[in-house]
């Protein structure tokens, strides 16, 4: 009986691991940024460290869309 319960526990743990690894069931939901927050973002140049412009100004001048993704951790 002990080997059966050990085997069943291993199969259950494997199934739970596969389920949790392939779903976002336990992950927190991301909050959406408001337009006012995005307009006020400072954009820094990758070539000139001192050049900083507001995202709203870049959008008004050239219609550029900038997306920055921050990885958690």
PyMOL Python script that loads the backbone (N, CA, C, O; Angstrom):
from pymol import cmd

cmd.read_pdbstr("""\
ATOM      1  N   UNK A   1       0.824  -1.202   0.000  1.00  0.00           N
ATOM      2  CA  UNK A   1       0.000   0.000   0.000  1.00  0.00           C
ATOM      3  C   UNK A   1       0.864   1.261   0.000  1.00  0.00           C
ATOM      4  O   UNK A   1       0.475   2.278  -0.575  1.00  0.00           O
ATOM      5  N   UNK A   2       2.031   1.201   0.639  1.00  0.00           N
ATOM      6  CA  UNK A   2       2.900   2.367   0.743  1.00  0.00           C
ATOM      7  C   UNK A   2       3.445   2.806  -0.601  1.00  0.00           C
ATOM      8  O   UNK A   2       3.557   4.007  -0.850  1.00  0.00           O
ATOM      9  N   UNK A   3       3.788   1.871  -1.477  1.00  0.00           N
ATOM     10  CA  UNK A   3       4.324   2.220  -2.798  1.00  0.00           C
ATOM     11  C   UNK A   3       3.250   2.862  -3.668  1.00  0.00           C
ATOM     12  O   UNK A   3       3.539   3.776  -4.441  1.00  0.00           O
ATOM     13  N   UNK A   4       2.010   2.387  -3.544  1.00  0.00           N
ATOM     14  CA  UNK A   4       0.922   2.970  -4.326  1.00  0.00           C
ATOM     15  C   UNK A   4       0.673   4.425  -3.924  1.00  0.00           C
ATOM     16  O   UNK A   4       0.492   5.288  -4.782  1.00  0.00           O
ATOM     17  N   UNK A   5       0.665   4.688  -2.634  1.00  0.00           N
ATOM     18  CA  UNK A   5       0.412   6.059  -2.185  1.00  0.00           C
ATOM     19  C   UNK A   5       1.582   6.968  -2.546  1.00  0.00           C
ATOM     20  O   UNK A   5       1.377   8.139  -2.867  1.00  0.00           O
ATOM     21  N   UNK A   6       2.799   6.447  -2.498  1.00  0.00           N
ATOM     22  CA  UNK A   6       3.967   7.225  -2.892  1.00  0.00           C
ATOM     23  C   UNK A   6       3.918   7.548  -4.387  1.00  0.00           C
ATOM     24  O   UNK A   6       4.192   8.678  -4.793  1.00  0.00           O
ATOM     25  N   UNK A   7       3.572   6.563  -5.193  1.00  0.00           N
ATOM     26  CA  UNK A   7       3.447   6.770  -6.643  1.00  0.00           C
ATOM     27  C   UNK A   7       2.328   7.733  -6.991  1.00  0.00           C
ATOM     28  O   UNK A   7       2.482   8.585  -7.866  1.00  0.00           O
ATOM     29  N   UNK A   8       1.199   7.595  -6.304  1.00  0.00           N
ATOM     30  CA  UNK A   8       0.068   8.495  -6.550  1.00  0.00           C
ATOM     31  C   UNK A   8       0.420   9.925  -6.145  1.00  0.00           C
ATOM     32  O   UNK A   8       0.028  10.873  -6.825  1.00  0.00           O
ATOM     33  N   UNK A   9       1.146  10.086  -5.057  1.00  0.00           N
ATOM     34  CA  UNK A   9       1.580  11.417  -4.633  1.00  0.00           C
ATOM     35  C   UNK A   9       2.542  12.034  -5.635  1.00  0.00           C
ATOM     36  O   UNK A   9       2.479  13.237  -5.888  1.00  0.00           O
ATOM     37  N   UNK A  10       3.429  11.234  -6.206  1.00  0.00           N
ATOM     38  CA  UNK A  10       4.377  11.733  -7.202  1.00  0.00           C
ATOM     39  C   UNK A  10       3.651  12.165  -8.472  1.00  0.00           C
ATOM     40  O   UNK A  10       3.974  13.200  -9.054  1.00  0.00           O
ATOM     41  N   UNK A  11       2.685  11.383  -8.894  1.00  0.00           N
ATOM     42  CA  UNK A  11       1.904  11.742 -10.090  1.00  0.00           C
ATOM     43  C   UNK A  11       1.100  13.008  -9.828  1.00  0.00           C
ATOM     44  O   UNK A  11       1.025  13.881 -10.692  1.00  0.00           O
ATOM     45  N   UNK A  12       0.501  13.119  -8.652  1.00  0.00           N
ATOM     46  CA  UNK A  12      -0.257  14.323  -8.302  1.00  0.00           C
ATOM     47  C   UNK A  12       0.629  15.558  -8.255  1.00  0.00           C
ATOM     48  O   UNK A  12       0.232  16.627  -8.721  1.00  0.00           O
ATOM     49  N   UNK A  13       1.818  15.419  -7.697  1.00  0.00           N
ATOM     50  CA  UNK A  13       2.740  16.549  -7.642  1.00  0.00           C
ATOM     51  C   UNK A  13       3.191  16.950  -9.044  1.00  0.00           C
ATOM     52  O   UNK A  13       3.325  18.139  -9.334  1.00  0.00           O
ATOM     53  N   UNK A  14       3.424  15.980  -9.905  1.00  0.00           N
ATOM     54  CA  UNK A  14       3.835  16.281 -11.280  1.00  0.00           C
ATOM     55  C   UNK A  14       2.716  16.998 -12.027  1.00  0.00           C
ATOM     56  O   UNK A  14       2.978  17.968 -12.739  1.00  0.00           O
ATOM     57  N   UNK A  15       1.491  16.546 -11.880  1.00  0.00           N
ATOM     58  CA  UNK A  15       0.356  17.203 -12.540  1.00  0.00           C
ATOM     59  C   UNK A  15       0.150  18.618 -12.006  1.00  0.00           C
ATOM     60  O   UNK A  15      -0.116  19.537 -12.781  1.00  0.00           O
ATOM     61  N   UNK A  16       0.270  18.801 -10.705  1.00  0.00           N
ATOM     62  CA  UNK A  16       0.128  20.140 -10.128  1.00  0.00           C
ATOM     63  C   UNK A  16       1.237  21.058 -10.633  1.00  0.00           C
ATOM     64  O   UNK A  16       0.982  22.225 -10.930  1.00  0.00           O
ATOM     65  N   UNK A  17       2.460  20.548 -10.734  1.00  0.00           N
ATOM     66  CA  UNK A  17       3.574  21.344 -11.242  1.00  0.00           C
ATOM     67  C   UNK A  17       3.372  21.750 -12.686  1.00  0.00           C
ATOM     68  O   UNK A  17       3.633  22.898 -13.047  1.00  0.00           O
ATOM     69  N   UNK A  18       2.913  20.835 -13.514  1.00  0.00           N
ATOM     70  CA  UNK A  18       2.655  21.145 -14.920  1.00  0.00           C
ATOM     71  C   UNK A  18       1.544  22.180 -15.038  1.00  0.00           C
ATOM     72  O   UNK A  18       1.643  23.103 -15.846  1.00  0.00           O
ATOM     73  N   UNK A  19       0.484  22.035 -14.239  1.00  0.00           N
ATOM     74  CA  UNK A  19      -0.627  22.985 -14.272  1.00  0.00           C
ATOM     75  C   UNK A  19      -0.172  24.385 -13.870  1.00  0.00           C
ATOM     76  O   UNK A  19      -0.477  25.358 -14.559  1.00  0.00           O
ATOM     77  N   UNK A  20       0.552  24.489 -12.764  1.00  0.00           N
ATOM     78  CA  UNK A  20       0.973  25.803 -12.276  1.00  0.00           C
ATOM     79  C   UNK A  20       2.030  26.442 -13.178  1.00  0.00           C
ATOM     80  O   UNK A  20       2.081  27.667 -13.280  1.00  0.00           O
ATOM     81  N   UNK A  21       2.867  25.646 -13.830  1.00  0.00           N
ATOM     82  CA  UNK A  21       3.906  26.193 -14.708  1.00  0.00           C
ATOM     83  C   UNK A  21       3.316  26.736 -16.005  1.00  0.00           C
ATOM     84  O   UNK A  21       3.922  27.604 -16.633  1.00  0.00           O
ATOM     85  N   UNK A  22       2.164  26.252 -16.416  1.00  0.00           N
ATOM     86  CA  UNK A  22       1.600  26.644 -17.704  1.00  0.00           C
ATOM     87  C   UNK A  22       0.373  27.541 -17.605  1.00  0.00           C
ATOM     88  O   UNK A  22      -0.277  27.806 -18.616  1.00  0.00           O
ATOM     89  N   UNK A  23       0.051  28.005 -16.426  1.00  0.00           N
ATOM     90  CA  UNK A  23      -1.080  28.924 -16.267  1.00  0.00           C
ATOM     91  C   UNK A  23      -0.622  30.138 -15.465  1.00  0.00           C
ATOM     92  O   UNK A  23       0.425  30.094 -14.819  1.00  0.00           O
ATOM     93  N   UNK A  24      -1.387  31.206 -15.500  1.00  0.00           N
ATOM     94  CA  UNK A  24      -1.089  32.382 -14.691  1.00  0.00           C
ATOM     95  C   UNK A  24      -2.043  32.464 -13.500  1.00  0.00           C
ATOM     96  O   UNK A  24      -2.397  33.552 -13.046  1.00  0.00           O
ATOM     97  N   UNK A  25      -2.444  31.319 -13.014  1.00  0.00           N
ATOM     98  CA  UNK A  25      -3.417  31.225 -11.927  1.00  0.00           C
ATOM     99  C   UNK A  25      -2.939  31.940 -10.663  1.00  0.00           C
ATOM    100  O   UNK A  25      -3.743  32.580  -9.986  1.00  0.00           O
ATOM    101  N   UNK A  26      -1.653  31.846 -10.332  1.00  0.00           N
ATOM    102  CA  UNK A  26      -1.127  32.414  -9.084  1.00  0.00           C
ATOM    103  C   UNK A  26      -0.455  33.768  -9.279  1.00  0.00           C
ATOM    104  O   UNK A  26       0.002  34.364  -8.303  1.00  0.00           O
ATOM    105  N   UNK A  27      -0.382  34.265 -10.500  1.00  0.00           N
ATOM    106  CA  UNK A  27       0.293  35.530 -10.751  1.00  0.00           C
ATOM    107  C   UNK A  27      -0.650  36.710 -10.506  1.00  0.00           C
ATOM    108  O   UNK A  27      -1.847  36.608 -10.773  1.00  0.00           O
ATOM    109  N   UNK A  28      -0.123  37.828 -10.002  1.00  0.00           N
ATOM    110  CA  UNK A  28      -0.974  39.004  -9.813  1.00  0.00           C
ATOM    111  C   UNK A  28      -1.331  39.629 -11.165  1.00  0.00           C
ATOM    112  O   UNK A  28      -0.569  39.534 -12.127  1.00  0.00           O
ATOM    113  N   UNK A  29      -2.475  40.254 -11.216  1.00  0.00           N
ATOM    114  CA  UNK A  29      -2.917  40.903 -12.452  1.00  0.00           C
ATOM    115  C   UNK A  29      -2.252  42.274 -12.567  1.00  0.00           C
ATOM    116  O   UNK A  29      -2.141  43.002 -11.580  1.00  0.00           O
ATOM    117  N   UNK A  30      -1.818  42.616 -13.759  1.00  0.00           N
ATOM    118  CA  UNK A  30      -1.135  43.889 -13.997  1.00  0.00           C
ATOM    119  C   UNK A  30      -2.148  45.029 -14.046  1.00  0.00           C
ATOM    120  O   UNK A  30      -3.265  44.864 -14.538  1.00  0.00           O
ATOM    121  N   UNK A  31      -1.747  46.171 -13.535  1.00  0.00           N
ATOM    122  CA  UNK A  31      -2.595  47.363 -13.569  1.00  0.00           C
ATOM    123  C   UNK A  31      -2.310  48.142 -14.852  1.00  0.00           C
ATOM    124  O   UNK A  31      -1.164  48.210 -15.298  1.00  0.00           O
ATOM    125  N   UNK A  32      -3.331  48.716 -15.432  1.00  0.00           N
ATOM    126  CA  UNK A  32      -3.165  49.519 -16.641  1.00  0.00           C
ATOM    127  C   UNK A  32      -2.727  50.928 -16.265  1.00  0.00           C
ATOM    128  O   UNK A  32      -3.210  51.501 -15.289  1.00  0.00           O
ATOM    129  N   UNK A  33      -1.805  51.478 -17.051  1.00  0.00           N
ATOM    130  CA  UNK A  33      -1.324  52.844 -16.810  1.00  0.00           C
ATOM    131  C   UNK A  33      -2.282  53.833 -17.462  1.00  0.00           C
ATOM    132  O   UNK A  33      -2.800  53.587 -18.551  1.00  0.00           O
ATOM    133  N   UNK A  34      -2.511  54.955 -16.784  1.00  0.00           N
ATOM    134  CA  UNK A  34      -3.384  55.988 -17.335  1.00  0.00           C
ATOM    135  C   UNK A  34      -2.622  56.813 -18.374  1.00  0.00           C
ATOM    136  O   UNK A  34      -1.391  56.836 -18.381  1.00  0.00           O
ATOM    137  N   UNK A  35      -3.356  57.479 -19.235  1.00  0.00           N
ATOM    138  CA  UNK A  35      -2.742  58.314 -20.269  1.00  0.00           C
ATOM    139  C   UNK A  35      -1.950  59.461 -19.647  1.00  0.00           C
ATOM    140  O   UNK A  35      -0.882  59.819 -20.144  1.00  0.00           O
ATOM    141  N   UNK A  36      -2.467  60.036 -18.566  1.00  0.00           N
ATOM    142  CA  UNK A  36      -1.758  61.127 -17.895  1.00  0.00           C
ATOM    143  C   UNK A  36      -0.410  60.655 -17.345  1.00  0.00           C
ATOM    144  O   UNK A  36       0.577  61.388 -17.410  1.00  0.00           O
ATOM    145  N   UNK A  37      -0.366  59.458 -16.815  1.00  0.00           N
ATOM    146  CA  UNK A  37       0.886  58.904 -16.288  1.00  0.00           C
ATOM    147  C   UNK A  37       1.891  58.680 -17.417  1.00  0.00           C
ATOM    148  O   UNK A  37       3.074  58.985 -17.271  1.00  0.00           O
ATOM    149  N   UNK A  38       1.417  58.148 -18.539  1.00  0.00           N
ATOM    150  CA  UNK A  38       2.313  57.889 -19.675  1.00  0.00           C
ATOM    151  C   UNK A  38       2.811  59.178 -20.315  1.00  0.00           C
ATOM    152  O   UNK A  38       3.962  59.248 -20.748  1.00  0.00           O
ATOM    153  N   UNK A  39       1.950  60.211 -20.380  1.00  0.00           N
ATOM    154  CA  UNK A  39       2.364  61.505 -20.945  1.00  0.00           C
ATOM    155  C   UNK A  39       3.486  62.140 -20.144  1.00  0.00           C
ATOM    156  O   UNK A  39       4.346  62.817 -20.707  1.00  0.00           O
ATOM    157  N   UNK A  40       3.483  61.928 -18.843  1.00  0.00           N
ATOM    158  CA  UNK A  40       4.438  62.576 -17.953  1.00  0.00           C
ATOM    159  C   UNK A  40       5.758  61.802 -17.826  1.00  0.00           C
ATOM    160  O   UNK A  40       6.651  62.233 -17.097  1.00  0.00           O
ATOM    161  N   UNK A  41       5.889  60.691 -18.508  1.00  0.00           N
ATOM    162  CA  UNK A  41       7.097  59.869 -18.392  1.00  0.00           C
ATOM    163  C   UNK A  41       8.304  60.575 -19.005  1.00  0.00           C
ATOM    164  O   UNK A  41       8.205  61.207 -20.057  1.00  0.00           O
ATOM    165  N   UNK A  42       9.439  60.453 -18.329  1.00  0.00           N
ATOM    166  CA  UNK A  42      10.701  60.985 -18.851  1.00  0.00           C
ATOM    167  C   UNK A  42      11.353  59.942 -19.750  1.00  0.00           C
ATOM    168  O   UNK A  42      11.533  58.792 -19.349  1.00  0.00           O
ATOM    169  N   UNK A  43      11.702  60.345 -20.956  1.00  0.00           N
ATOM    170  CA  UNK A  43      12.393  59.457 -21.891  1.00  0.00           C
ATOM    171  C   UNK A  43      13.840  59.904 -21.993  1.00  0.00           C
ATOM    172  O   UNK A  43      14.125  61.072 -22.257  1.00  0.00           O
ATOM    173  N   UNK A  44      14.738  58.977 -21.784  1.00  0.00           N
ATOM    174  CA  UNK A  44      16.171  59.292 -21.822  1.00  0.00           C
ATOM    175  C   UNK A  44      16.790  58.696 -23.079  1.00  0.00           C
ATOM    176  O   UNK A  44      16.448  57.587 -23.490  1.00  0.00           O
ATOM    177  N   UNK A  45      17.693  59.439 -23.674  1.00  0.00           N
ATOM    178  CA  UNK A  45      18.377  58.995 -24.877  1.00  0.00           C
ATOM    179  C   UNK A  45      19.365  57.881 -24.540  1.00  0.00           C
ATOM    180  O   UNK A  45      19.959  57.875 -23.462  1.00  0.00           O
ATOM    181  N   UNK A  46      19.534  56.955 -25.451  1.00  0.00           N
ATOM    182  CA  UNK A  46      20.521  55.888 -25.245  1.00  0.00           C
ATOM    183  C   UNK A  46      21.912  56.327 -25.667  1.00  0.00           C
ATOM    184  O   UNK A  46      22.898  55.692 -25.292  1.00  0.00           O
ATOM    185  N   UNK A  47      22.009  57.408 -26.445  1.00  0.00           N
ATOM    186  CA  UNK A  47      23.320  57.876 -26.896  1.00  0.00           C
ATOM    187  C   UNK A  47      23.818  59.074 -26.105  1.00  0.00           C
ATOM    188  O   UNK A  47      25.014  59.182 -25.833  1.00  0.00           O
ATOM    189  N   UNK A  48      22.912  59.980 -25.731  1.00  0.00           N
ATOM    190  CA  UNK A  48      23.283  61.175 -24.976  1.00  0.00           C
ATOM    191  C   UNK A  48      22.618  61.090 -23.607  1.00  0.00           C
ATOM    192  O   UNK A  48      21.405  61.269 -23.490  1.00  0.00           O
ATOM    193  N   UNK A  49      23.408  60.817 -22.576  1.00  0.00           N
ATOM    194  CA  UNK A  49      22.873  60.600 -21.223  1.00  0.00           C
ATOM    195  C   UNK A  49      22.125  61.801 -20.665  1.00  0.00           C
ATOM    196  O   UNK A  49      21.246  61.630 -19.821  1.00  0.00           O
ATOM    197  N   UNK A  50      22.447  63.007 -21.109  1.00  0.00           N
ATOM    198  CA  UNK A  50      21.843  64.207 -20.542  1.00  0.00           C
ATOM    199  C   UNK A  50      20.556  64.624 -21.248  1.00  0.00           C
ATOM    200  O   UNK A  50      19.848  65.504 -20.759  1.00  0.00           O
ATOM    201  N   UNK A  51      20.243  64.018 -22.369  1.00  0.00           N
ATOM    202  CA  UNK A  51      19.046  64.395 -23.121  1.00  0.00           C
ATOM    203  C   UNK A  51      17.833  63.667 -22.549  1.00  0.00           C
ATOM    204  O   UNK A  51      17.739  62.441 -22.617  1.00  0.00           O
ATOM    205  N   UNK A  52      16.901  64.445 -21.982  1.00  0.00           N
ATOM    206  CA  UNK A  52      15.674  63.906 -21.399  1.00  0.00           C
ATOM    207  C   UNK A  52      14.507  64.708 -21.954  1.00  0.00           C
ATOM    208  O   UNK A  52      14.505  65.937 -21.883  1.00  0.00           O
ATOM    209  N   UNK A  53      13.508  64.015 -22.510  1.00  0.00           N
ATOM    210  CA  UNK A  53      12.306  64.690 -23.007  1.00  0.00           C
ATOM    211  C   UNK A  53      11.080  63.994 -22.434  1.00  0.00           C
ATOM    212  O   UNK A  53      11.144  62.836 -22.020  1.00  0.00           O
ATOM    213  N   UNK A  54       9.976  64.705 -22.415  1.00  0.00           N
ATOM    214  CA  UNK A  54       8.714  64.133 -21.957  1.00  0.00           C
ATOM    215  C   UNK A  54       8.074  63.345 -23.097  1.00  0.00           C
ATOM    216  O   UNK A  54       8.194  63.720 -24.263  1.00  0.00           O
ATOM    217  N   UNK A  55       7.405  62.270 -22.759  1.00  0.00           N
ATOM    218  CA  UNK A  55       6.771  61.424 -23.766  1.00  0.00           C
ATOM    219  C   UNK A  55       5.712  62.201 -24.555  1.00  0.00           C
ATOM    220  O   UNK A  55       5.547  61.975 -25.754  1.00  0.00           O
ATOM    221  N   UNK A  56       5.001  63.105 -23.896  1.00  0.00           N
ATOM    222  CA  UNK A  56       3.963  63.896 -24.568  1.00  0.00           C
ATOM    223  C   UNK A  56       4.568  64.756 -25.677  1.00  0.00           C
ATOM    224  O   UNK A  56       3.986  64.875 -26.755  1.00  0.00           O
ATOM    225  N   UNK A  57       5.736  65.357 -25.419  1.00  0.00           N
ATOM    226  CA  UNK A  57       6.393  66.189 -26.432  1.00  0.00           C
ATOM    227  C   UNK A  57       6.829  65.363 -27.637  1.00  0.00           C
ATOM    228  O   UNK A  57       6.703  65.808 -28.778  1.00  0.00           O
ATOM    229  N   UNK A  58       7.335  64.174 -27.388  1.00  0.00           N
ATOM    230  CA  UNK A  58       7.749  63.309 -28.491  1.00  0.00           C
ATOM    231  C   UNK A  58       6.543  62.921 -29.347  1.00  0.00           C
ATOM    232  O   UNK A  58       6.633  62.911 -30.574  1.00  0.00           O
ATOM    233  N   UNK A  59       5.429  62.607 -28.713  1.00  0.00           N
ATOM    234  CA  UNK A  59       4.222  62.240 -29.442  1.00  0.00           C
ATOM    235  C   UNK A  59       3.712  63.404 -30.286  1.00  0.00           C
ATOM    236  O   UNK A  59       3.318  63.207 -31.435  1.00  0.00           O
ATOM    237  N   UNK A  60       3.716  64.610 -29.731  1.00  0.00           N
ATOM    238  CA  UNK A  60       3.213  65.774 -30.456  1.00  0.00           C
ATOM    239  C   UNK A  60       4.103  66.142 -31.641  1.00  0.00           C
ATOM    240  O   UNK A  60       3.606  66.584 -32.677  1.00  0.00           O
ATOM    241  N   UNK A  61       5.406  65.963 -31.494  1.00  0.00           N
ATOM    242  CA  UNK A  61       6.336  66.337 -32.571  1.00  0.00           C
ATOM    243  C   UNK A  61       6.378  65.318 -33.704  1.00  0.00           C
ATOM    244  O   UNK A  61       6.356  65.698 -34.875  1.00  0.00           O
ATOM    245  N   UNK A  62       6.437  64.036 -33.373  1.00  0.00           N
ATOM    246  CA  UNK A  62       6.684  63.048 -34.429  1.00  0.00           C
ATOM    247  C   UNK A  62       5.646  61.936 -34.503  1.00  0.00           C
ATOM    248  O   UNK A  62       5.672  61.143 -35.445  1.00  0.00           O
ATOM    249  N   UNK A  63       4.747  61.855 -33.554  1.00  0.00           N
ATOM    250  CA  UNK A  63       3.762  60.778 -33.559  1.00  0.00           C
ATOM    251  C   UNK A  63       4.348  59.436 -33.159  1.00  0.00           C
ATOM    252  O   UNK A  63       3.751  58.391 -33.418  1.00  0.00           O
ATOM    253  N   UNK A  64       5.518  59.460 -32.528  1.00  0.00           N
ATOM    254  CA  UNK A  64       6.189  58.224 -32.133  1.00  0.00           C
ATOM    255  C   UNK A  64       5.469  57.570 -30.958  1.00  0.00           C
ATOM    256  O   UNK A  64       4.935  58.249 -30.081  1.00  0.00           O
ATOM    257  N   UNK A  65       5.464  56.271 -30.960  1.00  0.00           N
ATOM    258  CA  UNK A  65       4.907  55.512 -29.856  1.00  0.00           C
ATOM    259  C   UNK A  65       6.055  54.742 -29.218  1.00  0.00           C
ATOM    260  O   UNK A  65       6.790  54.023 -29.895  1.00  0.00           O
ATOM    261  N   UNK A  66       6.200  54.902 -27.916  1.00  0.00           N
ATOM    262  CA  UNK A  66       7.287  54.254 -27.187  1.00  0.00           C
ATOM    263  C   UNK A  66       6.682  53.278 -26.198  1.00  0.00           C
ATOM    264  O   UNK A  66       5.746  53.616 -25.474  1.00  0.00           O
ATOM    265  N   UNK A  67       7.223  52.057 -26.168  1.00  0.00           N
ATOM    266  CA  UNK A  67       6.746  51.074 -25.217  1.00  0.00           C
ATOM    267  C   UNK A  67       7.942  50.549 -24.437  1.00  0.00           C
ATOM    268  O   UNK A  67       8.923  50.082 -25.016  1.00  0.00           O
ATOM    269  N   UNK A  68       7.846  50.631 -23.131  1.00  0.00           N
ATOM    270  CA  UNK A  68       8.895  50.111 -22.274  1.00  0.00           C
ATOM    271  C   UNK A  68       8.277  49.074 -21.356  1.00  0.00           C
ATOM    272  O   UNK A  68       7.250  49.329 -20.727  1.00  0.00           O
ATOM    273  N   UNK A  69       8.887  47.922 -21.278  1.00  0.00           N
ATOM    274  CA  UNK A  69       8.371  46.833 -20.443  1.00  0.00           C
ATOM    275  C   UNK A  69       9.385  46.557 -19.353  1.00  0.00           C
ATOM    276  O   UNK A  69      10.565  46.338 -19.626  1.00  0.00           O
ATOM    277  N   UNK A  70       8.919  46.570 -18.125  1.00  0.00           N
ATOM    278  CA  UNK A  70       9.804  46.267 -17.006  1.00  0.00           C
ATOM    279  C   UNK A  70       9.500  44.866 -16.521  1.00  0.00           C
ATOM    280  O   UNK A  70       8.366  44.532 -16.177  1.00  0.00           O
ATOM    281  N   UNK A  71      10.528  44.073 -16.506  1.00  0.00           N
ATOM    282  CA  UNK A  71      10.396  42.712 -16.027  1.00  0.00           C
ATOM    283  C   UNK A  71      10.377  42.696 -14.508  1.00  0.00           C
ATOM    284  O   UNK A  71      11.187  43.383 -13.886  1.00  0.00           O
ATOM    285  N   UNK A  72       9.488  41.939 -13.891  1.00  0.00           N
ATOM    286  CA  UNK A  72       9.488  41.876 -12.434  1.00  0.00           C
ATOM    287  C   UNK A  72      10.747  41.179 -11.924  1.00  0.00           C
ATOM    288  O   UNK A  72      11.266  40.253 -12.547  1.00  0.00           O
ATOM    289  N   UNK A  73      11.214  41.647 -10.784  1.00  0.00           N
ATOM    290  CA  UNK A  73      12.375  40.990 -10.161  1.00  0.00           C
ATOM    291  C   UNK A  73      13.582  41.690 -10.387  1.00  0.00           C
ATOM    292  O   UNK A  73      14.640  41.261  -9.926  1.00  0.00           O
TER     293      UNK A  73
END
""", "prot")
cmd.dss("prot")
cmd.show_as("cartoon", "prot")
cmd.util.cbc("prot")
cmd.orient("prot")
